Amino acid sequence: MDPVNPGAVDEVLNMGECWEEEGFKKYRRDIIEINKKVGKTFKRAYKFFGAAKLVYDDWSTYNSEALNNNNLNLLKENLRESLFTIPPSNVGYDRHLFATAFTPNGIVTYIENLCSDYKKIYILKGGPGTGKSNVLEFLSDEALRWGYYVEIFHTPLIPEKIEHILIPQLNVAILTSNEINNLDLAGTVIDMKDCLNLSALEKNKTETEYDSAEFFILLNKGLATIKEAKSLHDKLETFFVPNMDFSKVDAVLTKIIKKINGYEEDYLDNK
């Protein structure tokens, strides 16, 4: 990636210095051609994900229309009262991350590893538009207001939406089991259907079933296309690996480790 503040903060590592440039000449045309295909294939994958997101929005709208806000607000208040009892003596702050990703190996999530040591795990289970993100936003805001440190994890399909939150000081994880991660963990399961008007849900059943089916078709097509792009990228690597001087790579690594150790020494000396 390009440096944001080169020289002042960021340092450029030019791995091109580790190439044996002469060895690339016979592969030049292949490299250019495959690079074009990789870029085109990734763009195609993102189009499928974009289309899946549009269908997801339609699916979410139908579920949102069936949402009983009184039940949702009651759930939020009950969770707040059970979670926040003793405020810490800190100023609340948060960190925003991702625990789930769309990859050539399919949908990968590491939230199980991240919350493996947590004593209290709540799992909000439900489809799009059933209020999961609303609950997580409310609880993360409350945790910050009370002065806790909160780790906020976002969904890969809609990055502005929250997928999970962890509150380490309380040993609490509030997670979602949704149509993307299909999370199956031991914990207190909260079925978001309890916040829905079932008659309204039944009324739109045909539309939501259609949206659900189309969503998964498009999502899986996007994942398959990413896998195709990875295969092309792997082929590209076969031209690069034989023409890398890995002794130079090792030299760059040693230099960087030495610098990092130097930063630590400077920090400890000035502490």
ChimeraX attribute file (.defattr): number of C-alpha atoms within 10 A of each C-alpha:
attribute: neighborCount
match mode: 1-to-1
recipient: residues
	/A:1	4
	/A:2	8
	/A:3	12
	/A:4	10
	/A:5	9
	/A:6	10
	/A:7	9
	/A:8	8
	/A:9	8
	/A:10	11
	/A:11	12
	/A:12	10
	/A:13	10
	/A:14	8
	/A:15	11
	/A:16	10
	/A:17	13
	/A:18	17
	/A:19	18
	/A:20	13
	/A:21	12
	/A:22	8
	/A:23	14
	/A:24	16
	/A:25	9
	/A:26	10
	/A:27	12
	/A:28	11
	/A:29	11
	/A:30	14
	/A:31	19
	/A:32	11
	/A:33	11
	/A:34	16
	/A:35	16
	/A:36	11
	/A:37	15
	/A:38	19
	/A:39	13
	/A:40	12
	/A:41	20
	/A:42	17
	/A:43	16
	/A:44	17
	/A:45	23
	/A:46	16
	/A:47	14
	/A:48	20
	/A:49	21
	/A:50	17
	/A:51	17
	/A:52	24
	/A:53	17
	/A:54	14
	/A:55	21
	/A:56	23
	/A:57	16
	/A:58	19
	/A:59	23
	/A:60	19
	/A:61	16
	/A:62	21
	/A:63	25
	/A:64	19
	/A:65	15
	/A:66	21
	/A:67	23
	/A:68	17
	/A:69	14
	/A:70	9
	/A:71	15
	/A:72	19
	/A:73	16
	/A:74	12
	/A:75	16
	/A:76	15
	/A:77	15
	/A:78	10
	/A:79	15
	/A:80	16
	/A:81	9
	/A:82	8
	/A:83	16
	/A:84	15
	/A:85	10
	/A:86	8
	/A:87	11
	/A:88	14
	/A:89	9
	/A:90	11
	/A:91	11
	/A:92	16
	/A:93	15
	/A:94	17
	/A:95	10
	/A:96	11
	/A:97	15
	/A:98	18
	/A:99	19
	/A:100	19
	/A:101	18
	/A:102	18
	/A:103	15
	/A:104	17
	/A:105	12
	/A:106	15
	/A:107	16
	/A:108	14
	/A:109	17
	/A:110	12
	/A:111	21
	/A:112	13
	/A:113	9
	/A:114	12
	/A:115	19
	/A:116	11
	/A:117	13
	/A:118	14
	/A:119	11
	/A:120	15
	/A:121	20
	/A:122	18
	/A:123	23
	/A:124	25
	/A:125	21
	/A:126	19
	/A:127	21
	/A:128	19
	/A:129	21
	/A:130	27
	/A:131	25
	/A:132	26
	/A:133	21
	/A:134	15
	/A:135	21
	/A:136	22
	/A:137	18
	/A:138	15
	/A:139	22
	/A:140	24
	/A:141	17
	/A:142	16
	/A:143	22
	/A:144	17
	/A:145	13
	/A:146	18
	/A:147	16
	/A:148	24
	/A:149	21
	/A:150	23
	/A:151	19
	/A:152	22
	/A:153	22
	/A:154	21
	/A:155	19
	/A:156	17
	/A:157	17
	/A:158	12
	/A:159	12
	/A:160	11
	/A:161	17
	/A:162	24
	/A:163	27
	/A:164	27
	/A:165	26
	/A:166	23
	/A:167	21
	/A:168	15
	/A:169	10
	/A:170	19
	/A:171	13
	/A:172	18
	/A:173	25
	/A:174	22
	/A:175	27
	/A:176	26
	/A:177	21
	/A:178	17
	/A:179	15
	/A:180	19
	/A:181	18
	/A:182	12
	/A:183	17
	/A:184	13
	/A:185	15
	/A:186	10
	/A:187	14
	/A:188	12
	/A:189	16
	/A:190	16
	/A:191	16
	/A:192	20
	/A:193	18
	/A:194	15
	/A:195	19
	/A:196	21
	/A:197	17
	/A:198	14
	/A:199	10
	/A:200	15
	/A:201	18
	/A:202	12
	/A:203	12
	/A:204	15
	/A:205	14
	/A:206	11
	/A:207	13
	/A:208	21
	/A:209	12
	/A:210	12
	/A:211	21
	/A:212	20
	/A:213	11
	/A:214	17
	/A:215	24
	/A:216	16
	/A:217	13
	/A:218	20
	/A:219	24
	/A:220	19
	/A:221	17
	/A:222	28
	/A:223	21
	/A:224	17
	/A:225	21
	/A:226	24
	/A:227	19
	/A:228	17
	/A:229	24
	/A:230	18
	/A:231	14
	/A:232	17
	/A:233	17
	/A:234	11
	/A:235	14
	/A:236	19
	/A:237	13
	/A:238	10
	/A:239	17
	/A:240	16
	/A:241	11
	/A:242	13
	/A:243	16
	/A:244	18
	/A:245	13
	/A:246	13
	/A:247	10
	/A:248	14
	/A:249	16
	/A:250	12
	/A:251	11
	/A:252	17
	/A:253	12
	/A:254	11
	/A:255	11
	/A:256	13
	/A:257	11
	/A:258	11
	/A:259	12
	/A:260	11
	/A:261	11
	/A:262	12
	/A:263	12
	/A:264	11
	/A:265	12
	/A:266	11
	/A:267	10
	/A:268	9
	/A:269	8
	/A:270	7
	/A:271	6
